[in-house]
């Protein structure tokens, strides 16, 4: 997985074709986004640090309004 922008992560999360789940453990929170059974992105929040990750080729899962032209 590689780092992606927050707006791209939000695009994936808000897409009605994708499912997501959250998991909290103490100070660490993880949000995972799935397309079917495939994990396509995740957000890791630990203390004050937030990072967004996407799989290689995550761009194909973005909805059309945010795809760069």
C-alpha positions in Angstrom: 0.0 0.0 0.0 1.1 3.5 -0.6 0.2 6.9 0.9 -2.8 8.7 -0.7 -4.5 12.0 -0.1 -7.4 12.5 2.3 -9.8 13.6 -0.5 -9.1 10.3 -2.4 -9.8 8.3 0.8 -13.0 10.1 1.4 -14.0 9.5 -2.2 -13.5 5.8 -1.8 -15.3 5.8 1.6 -18.4 7.7 0.4 -18.8 5.5 -2.7 -22.0 3.5 -2.3 -20.4 0.5 -4.1 -17.8 0.2 -1.3 -18.1 -1.1 2.2 -16.0 0.0 5.2 -15.4 -1.1 8.7 -13.7 0.6 11.7 -11.6 -0.9 14.5 -10.5 0.9 17.6 -7.9 -0.3 20.1 -6.8 2.2 22.7 -5.3 5.2 20.9 -5.2 3.5 17.5 -8.2 3.6 15.1 -8.2 1.8 11.7 -10.8 2.3 8.9 -10.7 -0.2 6.1 -12.5 0.2 2.8 -13.4 -2.9 0.7 -14.7 -3.4 -2.8 -16.3 -6.8 -2.5 -13.7 -8.9 -0.6 -10.7 -6.8 -1.8 -9.2 -4.3 0.7 -8.5 -1.2 -1.4 -7.7 1.5 1.2 -7.2 2.1 4.9 -6.8 5.0 7.3 -4.7 4.7 10.4 -5.1 7.2 13.2 -2.8 7.0 16.1 -2.5 9.8 18.7 -2.4 12.9 16.5 -1.1 11.2 13.4 -3.5 10.3 10.5 -2.3 8.4 7.4 -4.2 7.2 4.4 -3.2 4.3 2.3 -4.4 2.8 -1.0 -3.5 -0.3 -3.0 -1.6 0.0 -6.3 -4.2 0.9 -8.9 -6.7 2.4 -6.3 -7.4 5.1 -8.8 -9.7 2.8 -10.8 -12.1 2.7 -7.7 -12.5 6.5 -7.4 -15.9 7.9 -8.4 -15.8 10.0 -11.6 -16.2 13.4 -10.1 -12.8 13.3 -8.5 -10.8 11.6 -11.2 -8.1 13.9 -12.6 -8.5 14.8 -16.3 
